[in-house]
Amino acid sequence: MARSRARWAVLGSSDFATEWIAPAVRASSRGTLEAIISRDAAVARRIADRLGAPLAVTSISELPAGAVDVVHIVAPNELHEPLALEAASCGLNILVEKPMAPSVASARRMADAAREAGVLLAAGHCMAWAPPVVRAAEAIRDGSIGTVVSATIAASFDSPPAGQWRQLRATEDGGGPLQDLGPHMVDVLLRLLGPIREVTAALDRVAYDYAAEDTSTTLLRFASGAHAVMQASFACSQNDLSIQGTGGRLTSREWLGRDFAGELSWTPADRGVGTFGPDDHPTDPLSYQLRRQNVYLPQVDNVSAAILDGTALAVTPEQGIAVLRVLEAAIRSAREGRTVPVADDRGQAG
C-alpha cells in the first residue's frame, strides 16, 4: 500500500531549523520527522529527543538506508552544494534553504546531480505561500489592477554587529541583507511580474561596519517593460510591497512573515495625483481578508506530495536558479557601477 507520509530528516541545529522547520514537518499531514542531522552528535541527540525524532546522526551518509525520503538542508550557503551532492549520492530527495546556492554555477551542479540520481530538488522560497503574495498573484491574474507598471518591495531588520555569519561574510560570499532578504524579494517579484531583464544596484555600509554591506537598493527592469525597486537592509525595519497598475494598486505593509496573515489592500486607479481637487472623493482602499498561514507547512506538504504522488514542485531548481541570476547581476552591477543584464546559462537576457 502506498505511504501517505514522506519521511524527513532536518539537517541543522539553528533556532530556525529547530523552532520553525522541524515543527512544520511534525505538523504536516504529509510528512513525519524521522531524523536530525548535526555535526555534533550530542546536539543532534538532544534536538532529536526534544522533537521526537527517532534518529540522530552527524551526516547524511550516516542515515540508515531506507530510513528517510528527503533531507531539508538548513545550513550556511557555502554548504548547500556539498550537502546536496551528498544527499543525491545517497538517493535522497532534497529541499535546500534559500538562496539555493552561493552561485548559479553551484546551483546548476546541484540540479544536475539530482537529475542524474533521479531525486527531487526543491528550493526553499517559502514566500510562495505567504498570504499577501498568493492574493496579489490572484489579483494580478484576474486583471484587478490592469497592466502592471511598477512595483516597490522592501524587507529589512536592524542587525547590530554580533558575530553572525551573515555579518562576517562579504556579500559575494553570502553575507548581508541582499543575500539574506533579497532571495525572498526576487522570488516574489518573479512570481508576480515575470522575468527580469536587467538590474542596476547599489551596496553600502550605512550604519554598521561589518564585512557585508548593510544596505542594498536595486532597480529592476522586467521583460514586460515594468519597473521595480527592491530595498534590503540590516540597519532599519521595512516590510512593504506595492504594485502599481493601469487600473489600480495593491499595497501591503506586511507581505513577509513566517506564521502570519499579513495584509493586502486594493486601491482603484482614481486614487492618485489626479485627486488633488477639493471636490474629489476617491474610493477608499479595499482590504482583502487573508487567512493566517505558517509558510513552512505547505512547503513540507508540497515536497511530500511531489515525492509520494508526483505532484509538481511549487519551487523548482530552475526557479531557484532564476533568483540567483538576478542576485549575481545585482552584485556585479554594484561593483561595476553600471546596469547589468540578467542572462540565462546560455548568455541570453531574460
C-alpha positions in Angstrom: 0.0 0.0 0.0 1.3 3.5 -0.9 2.5 5.5 2.0 0.7 8.7 2.9 3.6 10.5 4.6 7.1 11.3 3.4 9.9 10.7 5.9 12.0 13.8 6.6 15.5 14.5 8.0 16.3 18.1 9.0 19.9 19.0 8.7 20.8 21.9 11.0 20.7 22.8 14.7 20.0 26.5 14.5 16.9 28.0 16.1 15.4 28.4 12.6 15.9 24.7 11.9 14.6 23.5 15.3 11.9 26.1 16.0 10.4 26.5 12.6 11.4 23.9 10.0 11.3 20.7 12.2 7.9 21.7 13.8 6.4 22.3 10.4 7.4 18.8 9.4 5.8 17.4 12.5 2.6 19.4 11.9 2.3 18.3 8.3 -0.3 15.6 7.4 2.0 14.5 4.6 5.4 14.3 6.5 7.0 12.7 9.5 10.2 13.9 11.3 12.5 10.9 11.3 16.0 12.3 11.8 18.0 15.3 13.0 21.4 15.8 11.4 24.1 17.9 13.2 27.9 17.7 13.1 27.8 17.5 17.0 26.4 14.1 17.9 25.3 15.3 21.4 23.5 18.2 19.9 21.8 16.0 17.3 20.6 13.6 20.0 19.4 16.4 22.3 17.4 18.0 19.5 16.0 14.7 18.2 14.9 13.7 21.7 13.2 17.1 22.2 11.4 16.9 18.9 10.6 13.2 19.0 12.7 12.2 16.0 13.9 8.6 16.2 17.3 9.2 14.6 20.1 11.5 15.5 23.2 11.4 13.2 26.2 13.5 12.3 26.0 13.3 8.5 23.6 12.5 5.6 25.6 9.4 4.7 25.2 8.1 8.3 21.4 7.8 7.8 20.3 4.1 7.6 19.3 3.0 4.1 15.6 3.5 3.6 15.1 5.5 6.8 14.2 8.8 5.2 12.9 10.1 1.9 14.0 13.7 1.9 16.6 15.9 3.6 15.9 19.6 4.4 19.2 21.4 4.3 19.3 24.3 6.8 22.9 25.4 6.7 25.1 28.3 5.6 25.1 29.0 1.8 28.5 27.6 1.1 27.5 24.2 2.4 24.4 23.8 0.2 26.2 22.3 -2.7 28.3 19.7 -0.9 25.4 18.6 1.3 23.0 18.4 -1.7 25.5 16.3 -3.6 25.9 14.0 -0.7 22.2 13.6 -0.3 21.8 12.9 -4.1 24.5 10.3 -3.9 22.6 8.6 -1.2 19.4 8.6 -3.3 17.6 11.1 -1.1 15.3 13.9 -2.2 16.4 17.4 -1.2 14.9 20.7 0.0 17.5 23.3 0.4 17.1 26.7 2.1 17.2 29.9 0.1 19.3 31.1 -1.6 19.6 27.8 -3.3 23.4 28.0 -3.6 26.3 30.5 -3.5 26.2 30.9 -7.3 24.4 30.0 -10.4 27.2 27.5 -11.3 26.9 25.8 -7.9 23.1 25.6 -8.2 23.4 24.1 -11.7 25.7 21.4 -10.4 23.2 20.6 -7.7 20.4 20.4 -10.2 22.4 18.2 -12.5 23.4 15.8 -9.6 19.8 15.5 -8.5 18.6 14.7 -12.0 21.3 12.1 -12.6 20.4 10.5 -9.3 16.7 10.5 -10.1 15.8 12.5 -7.0 13.8 15.7 -6.5 15.5 19.0 -5.6 13.4 21.9 -4.3 14.5 25.4 -3.3 13.1 26.9 -0.1 11.4 30.0 -1.3 8.7 29.7 1.2 7.1 33.2 0.5 5.4 31.4 -2.4 2.8 30.6 0.3 2.7 34.0 2.1 -1.0 35.0 2.1 -0.4 38.6 0.7 1.7 37.2 -2.1 -0.8 34.5 -3.0 -3.7 37.0 -3.1 -1.6 39.6 -5.0 -0.9 37.0 -7.7 -4.6 36.2 -8.0 -5.5 39.9 -8.3 -2.9 40.4 -11.0 -4.1 37.4 -12.9 -7.7 38.5 -12.8 -6.9 42.0 -14.0 -7.8 43.8 -10.8 -5.1 46.4 -11.4 -4.9 46.3 -15.1 -1.4 46.2 -16.7 1.4 46.2 -14.1 3.5 49.3 -14.5 5.8 49.3 -11.5 6.4 47.8 -8.0 8.3 48.5 -4.9 9.3 45.9 -2.4 11.3 46.2 0.9 12.4 43.8 3.6 14.8 44.9 6.4 15.6 44.5 10.1 18.1 46.0 12.5 21.1 43.7 12.9 23.8 45.3 15.0 27.2 43.6 14.8 27.0 40.3 16.8 29.4 38.0 15.1 26.7 36.3 13.0 27.9 34.5 9.8 25.8 36.8 7.6 27.7 39.8 9.0 31.1 38.1 8.9 30.9 37.1 5.2 31.2 39.5 2.3 28.1 40.0 0.1 29.8 37.9 -2.6 30.1 35.0 -0.1 26.5 35.0 1.1 26.6 37.7 3.7 24.5 40.8 4.1 20.8 41.7 3.5 20.9 41.3 -0.3 21.7 37.6 0.1 19.5 37.1 3.2 16.3 39.0 2.3 16.9 39.6 -1.4 16.1 36.0 -2.4 12.6 36.3 -0.9 12.0 39.6 -2.7 13.4 38.5 -6.1 11.3 35.3 -5.9 8.2 37.2 -5.2 8.8 39.7 -8.0 9.4 36.9 -10.5 6.2 35.3 -9.4 4.2 38.5 -9.7 5.8 40.4 -12.6 7.6 37.7 -14.7 11.2 37.6 -16.0 13.7 40.3 -15.1 15.7 41.7 -18.0 18.3 43.9 -16.3 19.3 45.4 -12.9 21.1 48.4 -11.5 22.1 48.1 -7.9 23.9 49.9 -5.0 25.5 48.4 -1.9 26.7 50.5 1.0 27.6 50.4 4.7 25.2 53.0 6.2 25.2 52.1 9.9 27.4 49.1 10.6 31.0 48.3 9.5 31.0 44.6 9.1 32.2 42.5 6.2 29.0 42.6 4.3 27.3 45.9 3.3 24.3 46.6 5.5 22.1 48.2 2.9 21.2 47.5 -0.7 18.9 49.1 -3.3 18.2 47.5 -6.7 16.3 48.9 -9.7 14.9 46.1 -11.9 13.5 46.2 -15.4 11.2 43.4 -16.4 10.8 41.7 -19.8 7.2 43.2 -19.8 8.6 46.7 -19.5 7.5 47.1 -15.9 10.0 48.5 -13.3 10.6 47.7 -9.7 12.7 49.0 -6.8 13.9 46.5 -4.2 15.4 47.5 -0.8 17.0 45.3 1.8 18.9 46.5 4.9 20.3 45.3 8.2 20.1 48.8 9.6 16.3 49.6 9.7 12.9 48.0 9.7 10.9 47.5 6.5 8.2 45.1 5.3 6.4 46.7 2.4 5.1 45.8 -1.1 3.3 48.0 -3.6 2.3 47.1 -7.1 1.0 49.8 -9.4 -1.1 49.0 -12.5 -3.1 50.9 -15.0 -6.3 50.0 -13.2 -5.3 50.3 -9.5 -2.7 49.5 -6.9 -2.0 46.6 -4.5 -0.3 47.5 -1.2 0.9 45.5 1.7 2.6 46.7 4.9 3.3 43.1 6.0 4.0 40.8 3.0 6.8 38.8 4.5 6.4 36.6 7.6 6.6 33.1 9.0 3.3 32.3 10.7 1.0 35.2 9.8 -1.9 36.5 7.8 -0.2 39.7 6.6 -2.3 42.3 4.8 -3.1 43.5 1.3 -5.3 46.2 0.0 -6.5 47.3 -3.4 -6.8 51.0 -4.3 -8.5 52.0 -7.6 -6.8 54.0 -10.3 -8.6 57.2 -9.4 -6.6 57.5 -6.2 -3.5 59.4 -7.2 -2.2 62.9 -8.2 -5.4 63.5 -10.1 -7.4 63.7 -6.9 -5.9 67.0 -5.6 -9.1 69.0 -6.1 -11.2 69.9 -3.0 -14.3 68.2 -4.6 -12.6 64.9 -5.3 -13.6 62.0 -3.1 -11.5 59.0 -4.1 -12.7 55.5 -3.3 -11.3 54.1 -0.1 -8.9 51.1 -0.4 -10.4 47.7 -0.2 -8.7 45.4 2.3 -8.6 41.7 1.4 -9.4 39.2 4.1 -6.4 36.9 4.4 -6.1 33.7 6.4 -3.2 33.0 8.8 -0.6 30.6 7.4 2.6 29.1 8.6 4.5 29.3 5.3 6.7 26.2 6.0 3.8 23.8 6.4 2.5 24.0 2.8 6.2 23.8 1.7 6.5 20.5 3.5 3.2 19.3 2.1 4.1 20.2 -1.4 7.5 18.5 -1.4 6.0 15.4 0.4 3.2 15.2 -2.3 5.8 15.5 -5.0 7.7 12.6 -3.6 4.7 10.4 -2.9 2.2 11.4 -5.6 4.2 13.0 -8.3 2.7 16.4 -7.6 4.5 19.3 -9.3 7.0 21.1 -7.1 6.0 24.6 -6.3 9.6 25.8 -6.3 11.8 24.1 -8.9 15.6 24.2 -9.2 15.1 26.4 -12.3 13.2 28.9 -10.2 15.9 28.9 -7.5 18.5 29.4 -10.3 16.5 32.3 -11.7 16.6 34.1 -8.4 20.4 33.6 -8.2 20.9 35.0 -11.7 19.2 38.3 -10.5 21.3 38.4 -7.3 24.5 37.8 -9.2 23.7 40.5 -11.7 22.9 42.9 -8.8 26.2 42.3 -7.1 28.0 42.8 -10.4 26.1 46.0 -11.1 27.0 47.4 -7.6 30.7 46.6 -8.1 31.0 47.8 -11.6 28.7 50.8 -11.3 26.6 50.0 -14.3 23.4 48.3 -15.5 23.8 44.6 -15.9 21.6 42.3 -18.0 20.2 39.2 -16.3 21.4 36.4 -18.6 20.5 32.7 -18.5 23.0 29.9 -18.7 23.3 30.5 -22.5 24.0 34.2 -22.0 20.6 35.3 -23.2 18.8 38.1 -21.3 15.6 37.3 -19.6 
